[in-house]
């Protein structure tokens, strides 16, 4: 089990589940831009996690992790969850 996590395969399973979720959402009629807005931050964080657990260089961890934040903010803005009342 240690090798399963240390090799990054556990993250691969999570990424596969996210892909299945994307396909299910598309099947239910959700647009690809909406699916990307919802799931892309999670995918980017999983890519960063996989890089971290496999001992990748720090930029391969930092870049996807950094990109996840503005994508998440865009999604919140798109869904009008960042209203100034």
C-alpha positions in Angstrom: 0.0 0.0 0.0 2.9 2.3 0.7 4.2 1.9 -2.9 0.7 2.6 -4.2 0.7 6.1 -2.6 4.4 6.8 -3.0 4.3 6.0 -6.7 1.5 8.5 -7.3 -1.0 5.8 -8.4 -3.4 6.8 -5.6 -3.6 10.3 -7.3 -4.1 8.6 -10.6 -7.2 6.9 -9.2 -8.5 10.3 -8.0 -7.8 11.8 -11.4 -9.8 8.9 -13.0 -12.7 9.6 -10.7 -12.6 13.3 -11.7 -12.6 12.3 -15.3 -15.6 10.0 -14.7 -17.4 12.9 -12.9 -16.7 15.2 -15.9 -18.2 12.6 -18.3 -21.2 12.1 -16.1 -21.7 15.9 -15.9 -21.4 16.2 -19.7 -23.9 13.3 -20.1 -26.3 15.2 -17.9 -26.1 18.2 -20.2 -23.5 20.4 -18.5 -21.3 22.4 -20.8 -17.6 21.7 -21.1 -16.6 25.3 -19.9 -18.8 24.8 -16.8 -17.3 21.4 -16.1 -13.8 22.8 -16.5 -14.5 25.6 -14.2 -15.7 23.2 -11.5 -13.2 20.4 -11.9 -10.0 22.1 -13.2 -8.9 23.4 -9.7 -9.2 19.9 -8.3 -7.3 18.4 -11.3 -4.5 21.0 -10.9 -4.2 20.3 -7.2 -4.0 16.5 -7.8 -1.3 17.1 -10.4 0.6 19.1 -7.8 0.1 16.3 -5.2 1.3 13.7 -7.6 4.4 15.7 -8.3 5.0 16.1 -4.6 4.6 12.5 -3.6 6.8 11.3 -6.5 9.7 13.7 -5.6 9.4 16.0 -8.6 11.2 19.3 -8.7 9.5 22.1 -6.8 8.3 24.1 -10.0 6.3 21.0 -11.0 4.5 21.2 -7.7 4.2 25.0 -7.5 3.0 25.8 -11.0 -0.2 23.6 -11.0 -0.9 24.5 -7.4 -0.6 28.2 -8.2 -2.8 27.9 -11.3 -5.5 26.3 -9.3 -6.3 29.4 -7.3 -7.1 31.8 -10.2 -9.2 29.1 -11.9 -11.1 28.6 -8.6 -11.7 32.3 -8.3 -12.9 32.5 -11.9 -15.3 29.7 -11.2 -16.7 31.4 -8.1 -17.0 34.7 -10.0 -18.7 32.9 -12.9 -21.2 31.4 -10.5 -21.8 34.8 -8.9 -20.5 33.6 -5.5 -18.2 36.6 -5.1 -20.9 39.2 -4.9 -20.3 42.5 -3.1 -23.5 43.1 -1.2 
